Amino acid sequence: MPAFSTADASARAVALLRELGAAETAHPGGTLLAHLQRVQDRLAAWGARPALQLAGLCHAFYGTDGFPVAPLPLDRRDELAEVIGAEAESIVYLYASCDRKATYPTLADTDASFYDRFTGRVRTPDLGPRRDFAELSAANELDLARIDPAFRARWGAELLALFSRLRPLLSESAWRECRVVLAEEPGRR
């Protein structure tokens, strides 16, 4: 595959998302495309490497445990990899495949069990992929908490508890924003 810049890959990913209807798919705070772009921007602001930023833009391509809309079926993973690169696509798959209820309790543990909701398999990812997963999860949930006060009111305390457990996997920037967005008094942002 030829080398490409993050900006080129982002532009191609946005074009594919538009083609697949993400600009018309309802999502808290507007459309799915708007949400995905905000998640990418948040990861960039935290200094995430390009592959993780691209994964943030594309994290919902296969649907997620919390958002069942899947713009691209799993049998077309190679198409997404062509657009954003194999490393970013593998992060997208990891994020989309997570059975959250089964995985979240031990994700920060060295011997964490990661449950793949697509295959039913259980594995123990290395530290790097677990860090990517945690960072992307924080960017995703913080976007929802910032854009939707009702979401924050309902889930803020639970998310703060989750990210407190995942603290060893989060960058300092992500952890700082988790504390600010999820622990603050409503109306003080």
N, C-alpha and C positions, 0 to 999 in steps of 0.2 A: 504494500500500500504506500502511495507517495506521502511524503511529509506534508503537513499542513499546519497553519497557525491556529491558535485557539480562537481568534476572531473569525477565521474562515469556517472552522468547524462549528462554532456557535451559529453563524449565519445559515449554514446548511441545515443544522438541527432545527432552527426556528422555521425554515422553509418546509422541512418535513413535518414538523408539528402543525403548521398551518394547513398543509395538504391533508393531514390526518384529522383535522377538525378541532384541534386544541384551542384555537382562537374563538371557537363558538361553544366550547364545552364549559358549562357553568361550574364554578368553583368558588369557595369563600373568597371574597375580595375581588370578584370579577370573573375572569376566565381561567381555565387551566393554564393557558399560555402565559398569562400575566403572573400567576403564582410561580410557575417554573422559572421565569426570568428573575423574579424577586429572590428566589432561593439561590440561583446562580450568583446574583449580585451580592447577597449576604456572604456566601462562601468566598467570593473575591475580596470583599471588605475584610474578612478574617485572614486573608493571605493564603488561602488554600491553593494547592498546586493546580495547574490547568486541567488535568484529568478529573479531579474532584469537582472543579467548577463546571465542567461539561456534564458530569454525572448529575450535578444539581439541576442543570437545565433539563435534563432528560429523565429524571428519576421516576417519572410516572409512565413511561412508555409501555411498560408491561402491566400497568395497574399496581396497586400496593394492597397490603393487608387492610389499610384504612380507606382506600379509594379504589373501587373495583373497575373503574373505566380503564380500559387498556387500548390506547391508540394503535399499538403494534402487537401482533401475536408473537408468542415465543418462538415459533418456527421461522421468524424473520429476524432473529438476533443479528445475523451477519450483516443485514442492511444497516442497522444502527451502528455496528462496529465500523462499517465503511465510512460513516458520517463523522463519528466522534472518536474513533480509535478503539482498539481492543481493551486497553486499560480502563478507560472511562465506561465502556459498555459493561465490563465485568462488575464495576461498582453499581451500575444501574441494575443489573441482574440480582446482585446480592441484596440490594435495598428492596427491590420488588418481591423477591422470593421469601423474605422474612416472615415467619409466623411470629408476630410480635408477642402474643401472650406466652408462648412457649420459650422464646428467645430472650426477651428483655431481662428476666430475673438474674441471669448469670452472665450477661454479655461482657461485663468488666473482668470476670474471672479468667485466669490464665488458661483453664481448661473449659472455657465457655462452650456450651452446646448451642449450635445454630440450627434451627429447624427450617427447612426449605418447604414452603407451603405448596410449591409446584410439584416436587418429586416425592415429598414425604421423608426424605433422607435427613439425617442428622450428621453434622460435622463440626469440627473445631477449627474455625478460621485463625490464621496467623494474626498477630497484633496489628499489622498495617491495615488489612481489610476491616478489622473491628473498629479501628480509629476512624477510617473513612465512613463506615456505617454510622457511628455515633455522631460524627460531625455533620453529616448529611441529615440525619434525624433531627438534630438540634436546629439546623437552618430551616428545615421544613416546618417543624412545629412552632418555632419562634415567628416565622412569617404568618402562620395562622393566628397565633396569639396577638400579634401586633395589629393585624387587619380586622380581626373579629373579636370585639370585647366580650361577647357572649361565650365564645370558645375559650377565651382566657379565663373568664369567671368559672366556667364549668371544669376545665381541665388544667388550669395553671398550677395548682398545688400538686396534682399527680405528676405533671410533667417536671416540675422542679424536683420532686422526689426521684423520678427516673434519672434526670440528668445529674443529680447529686451522686447517685450510684455509679453513673457512667463517667464521672469527673476524671478518673485516670485516663480515659480515652479521648477527652476533649482538649482542644487547644485553649490557651488562656483567653483568647478573644471570644470563643464560643461560650466558655463557662461564664465569663463576665456578663455577656449579654443574656444568658439564661437567668442569672441572678437579677439583673435589672428588669427584664421583661416579665419574669414569672413571679418574682418575690415582692415587687413594688406594690404600693397601695394603688387601687384603681384611680384613674384620673391624674396621676402624678407624672406621667410620661412626658 
